Amino acid sequence: MTNKEILKKQIVFRSMHRGTKEMDLLLGNFVKKHIEEFSDTELKDLQQIVFLEDEILQKWYFETDSKIYIPETKVSKMLKNFKP
């Protein structure tokens, strides 16, 4: 198994085992839909996102806290526009 395949498996697992059902569904569906199209760099961006705490991601995704900053990358833009 290559390092890229291992990284993909880690991302898939973490995206579906979050702690809150809402984030399991949001991130899990997003990752399942897009993981195969991401480059190595984009996978690393995604890895950083999925390892953030649920509360931070929820506030960022639903724009309930303007102080939360997540770097603007192709992956974060795709996630922000994703509707499960």
C-alpha positions in Angstrom: 0.0 0.0 0.0 1.4 3.4 -1.0 1.7 6.4 1.3 -1.1 8.1 -0.7 -3.4 5.2 -0.2 -2.7 5.1 3.6 -3.4 8.9 3.8 -6.7 8.4 1.9 -7.8 5.7 4.3 -6.9 7.8 7.3 -8.9 10.7 5.9 -11.9 8.6 5.1 -11.9 7.1 8.6 -11.5 10.4 10.4 -14.2 12.1 8.2 -16.7 9.4 9.2 -15.8 9.1 12.9 -16.0 12.6 14.2 -18.0 12.8 17.4 -21.0 14.6 16.1 -23.4 13.0 13.6 -23.8 16.2 11.7 -20.1 16.4 11.0 -19.9 12.7 10.3 -22.5 13.2 7.5 -21.1 16.4 6.1 -17.4 15.4 6.0 -18.0 11.7 5.3 -20.1 12.5 2.3 -17.8 15.2 1.0 -14.7 12.9 1.3 -16.4 9.9 -0.3 -17.5 12.1 -3.2 -14.2 13.8 -3.9 -11.2 12.0 -2.4 -10.2 10.2 -5.6 -9.9 13.5 -7.5 -7.5 15.2 -5.1 -3.8 15.6 -5.7 -1.2 14.9 -3.0 -1.2 18.6 -1.9 -5.0 18.7 -1.8 -5.1 15.5 0.3 -2.8 17.2 2.8 -5.1 20.2 2.8 -8.0 17.9 3.4 -6.2 16.1 6.2 -5.7 19.3 8.0 -9.4 20.1 7.8 -10.6 16.7 9.0 -8.4 16.8 12.0 -9.9 20.1 13.2 -12.4 19.9 16.1 -16.0 19.6 15.1 -17.0 22.8 16.9 -14.5 24.8 14.8 -15.6 23.2 11.6 -19.3 23.7 12.3 -18.8 27.4 13.1 -16.8 27.9 10.0 -19.1 25.9 7.7 -22.3 27.5 9.0 -20.6 30.9 9.4 -21.7 31.4 13.0 -18.3 32.8 14.1 -16.5 35.3 12.0 -13.3 34.9 14.0 -12.7 31.3 12.8 -10.2 31.2 10.0 -9.5 28.2 7.8 -7.0 28.7 5.0 -8.6 29.3 1.6 -7.6 26.4 -0.6 -9.3 24.5 -3.4 -10.4 21.9 -0.9 -11.8 24.3 1.7 -13.7 26.2 -1.0 -15.2 22.9 -2.3 -16.2 21.9 1.3 -17.7 25.3 2.0 -19.9 25.0 -1.1 -20.7 21.3 -0.5 -24.3 20.5 0.3 -24.8 16.9 1.5 
